Structures are given as structure tokens and as C-alpha cells.
């Protein structure tokens, strides 16, 4: 009951950030944003974190996160982007796709070539009209909103100090860190992202007791220490995307969901609307938990592939999807950009635990989107199999 009381008292405040959910200067309003609140919210305690749920519990939850957690609901786009049928994948690629789906508990796989659907199949009782959660695929949405906020003039550049936008971070380990260092996860702040450990930072961050008038991301950031100079060490940290989301919200004066309604949902033409989970202070969680139809994950990928339809500065995705951090000998050809993973051959993509992915192959005008329920949060074998599938498709798609 205590958690619900905290949520009820803060969500009304969060809704105030939706007031700016209409596209300024546009002849059409952005899709409406409304509050979604479950009757009985799921626990955020580390021991009951989604990371440690059973397979059946995850499978049910991943397609219905709005019944378990509070969030903001964005209506479908006023103008849906049509996804027409293209030439089907060659037989070998289609067979490999189906084998990958069966072997790795994929609930949906869609491939777009030149903006047309060349493969679309479902599993695990999932279908085209239902939504599935994203986990860290949401990070690339938050990065896109950062690009939009810079283009709109709300944020000066990626070089702006984060304390200029969030003064509450002054005196914390994030003092002296730039927006770009947050976006590329090179802040130098120590962090534990071990998905198998209930005592890890990633398991505990959303359970920290809220402080009046302060984002949970800032409250948790106060507990962290620095381990390297800013800009010198890359460590994957979901908290930093939560902070990035807060940076966008503070700079724009809008919730992430409201800004996304204007800058992503409408221009990308989402068909099924979007749910974006909130933390205990009513803030959208920048690093996690958007729910969309499979086709809308693919639409987002196509929107990014095409350059962002005037929402971001020309070349934003070329930079954000480039290896700002190169992994070198530990993973030759791989790296990390501004909340995008980068792969050999100029390919980049969004990744989420339990097998969520959007991969973009600019050279072949190709987007591959997958939603899944892997038995473990991470799997190097499953990721390698997905990347092999993308390479197979890219070599043979017509």
C-alpha cells in the first residue's frame, strides 16, 4: 500500500509534464498522453525484480506491462505509416529466421527492406495487434529525444555540463560530466549492471526510497562513487539513461512520453500507441520499458534509418549510431554510440535484455526488429545468432 500511495501522490505531478504534448507549429496535434495506473502495482523490490521472474511470469508480463506498472500511455499517430508488402525473403534466409525464432523464444520478428515488409512472423501466442516490452531498446528512444532537444534548442550540445540542466547533481559523482559522456556511458562513475545479482545497482535503483521533490535517478546517483576520470572509461549503466531522460525532461519541461508523442510517435507513424513506464516519482524511466507493437518497433527503426524526418539535426543518427566508444581487442569491430550499439560494417542497433532488438543496416536500407522471452536476461550465443541472421538477410535481401 505504501508504494501505491507514493505513486498516486506523484503521478498527478508527472501528468503536468504532458501539457506540452502538442507539436508546436504543426497543423496536427501530437497524439494524446494519458496516465495509466494498475490496480495493484508489481513490486519493485530487488528480490522480486523482473530479472528473477519465472519464464511463464515474464511471458505474461512482457505483453501487458501496463497492468503491472504505472506509466504514460501515448495514443496512436494521427497518420499511421503504411508498411506495404515487399519481395519475401529468400528461402534460406526465411528458414534461418524461423530457426532462430524457435531456438531463442522469439515472440515476433519483422524485417523491412526499403520500408516494405519482407518477413513477419509471430510465436509464443503473440500477434500483430499486441504490444511487447522493450527493456533497453528504450535507451535508443531516449537518445533520439536528446537529439530532438538539441535540435529544438532546449539543450546547447552534447558538451553541456549535466549540472547546468540538473543542478541537483552538483557535488555528486556526476559533477563535471557532460551530456555526451552520460549518453555514451563514459562518465567514469562506478556501477554494477549484473542482471543475476539482486544486490546489483541495476536491481536496486528503482526501489530506492523516493525523496520529496527529487527524481529517483538523482537520489540513486547520490550513492555512487567515481572510478575513472570522465570520458576515459566505458561501463554500461542503465541509471545513466535514466539520468539522460531526466535531462531531456528538465530541459524541455515535458515528460519523455509527451515529447516522444511529438517527436517519435507521430512522425514515425505508430499504429498501436505506446506505453512508457514510470518510476516511483512519476518520471518516465529513460533506460527502460516502452511497450509497442512489433510493427512500431520496425517503424521506429525505419524512421531512424531515414534520418529522423526533420526531428533531429541532419547527421544525428550517423553520429549517435557510430562507435564513439570502440571495444577494441575485446570485441573487434564493435562499440557504443549515444545509446546505440555499433556492429561491424556500419550497422547499429538497439538491444534489450531477454532478446529485444532493432538493428539497422544503412547500406542495405534494412531494418530487423525482434521481441522475445529468452530464458536468461543476456546471452552472447543468442546475440551472435541474431547478428548472423541479420548478416544473412543483408546479403540476400532484394
PyMOL commands that set and color helices and strands:
alter all, ss='L'
color gray80, all
select helices_A, chain A and resi 2-16+46-48+50-52+55-62+65-67+91-103+137-151+162-165+167-169+179-183+201-207+216-221+238-252+256-268+294-305+316-320+328-330+362-364+380-396
alter helices_A, ss='H'
color red, helices_A
select strands_A, chain A and resi 33-36+71-74+106-113+116-122+131-133+274-277+290-293+325-326+335-336+341-343+347-352+356-361+366-372
alter strands_A, ss='S'
color yellow, strands_A
deselect
rebuild
show_as cartoon
